[in-house]
Amino acid sequence: MEVQEVKVQPGDSLLIPGDMHHDKQDQRAINLMIKVARAARVNRVCLVGDTFESAGISRHPSLRARKNFRLGKGTIKAEERAARPNITALKALATKSADVLTGNHEAWWGAIQDDVPGLGDHEWWELYGNLFDGWTVREESVALKYGPLLVCHGHRLRGSLAKYAAATILANYPGQNTVCGHNHRLDACTAPTFKYGKQVWHGAWTVGHLKDRLLEIKEANIGPFSEKHQQGFGIATFYSRGRSSDGEKLGFDLQLYRIHRDADDNPMVIYAGAVFK
């Protein structure tokens, strides 16, 4: 992966939504995430990738099946319409930085360009018109480093699809703090090491997804795996660990938020000791 740095400061708060997969998103879960993000006063947002289902440009025949595009569903225009209110709301939160990573679903556009070279000078985000005006969109190979925290989609990350993904990612990248999407699971693993008599810890986290659960479980390829999937998102808060001879030391605290369900299957999140519905 190519790592690009985003400068952060103490007090900054970064929202990392799970994969949203417009126009197959769970809108109620996304609305709730935005409500919690406002309460948390986030000022940075990083869309972790697979913001779109991208079924119409998929390399999977089952996703390209005509039945998936009935009544205008699944098209680029349908995805844009579904995403616009959410992208607008998230951009309003992102007063410091608004970043978009390219997931493997958006990266399928590259296969279309291979088949139709005349489209080679069109980026995938241009398909959605002005949807990402004001955002910084990164290429498929790029991960972002916010202070001591690396954010990436996860499809290029060794271990992201392992049975114990967070522990495997941390084992593969032991000196790094890594958060990703891609595997649709909520998972975390942190481990301290001793360096020159001082404890240093690193970790890995996966932020889940925000796709419609019923649609996912019906899919031929993903359905059997979706029983292990969890909806959620992450919020990273940055703080000062003090200054030393080589400058200010920046720390962070990353919390994963699971989308719980009440007795009527309505989404709910526990944030700061309160129940958000």
ABEGO torsion letter per residue (X at the ends): XBBBBBBBBBGBBBBBBBBAGOAABBAAAAAAAAAAAAAAGBABBBBAEGABAGAAABABAAAABAAAABGGBGBAAAAAAAAAAAAAAAAAABAABBBBBBBAAAAAAAAAAAABAAAAABBAAAAAEAAABGBBBBBAABBBBBEABBBBAGAABBGAABABAAAAAAAABAABBBBBBGAGBBBBBBBBBBBGGBBBBBBBBBAEBABBAAAAAABAAAAAAAAABBBEBBBBBBBBAEBBAAEBBBBBBBBBBBBBBBAAGBBBBBBGGBBBX
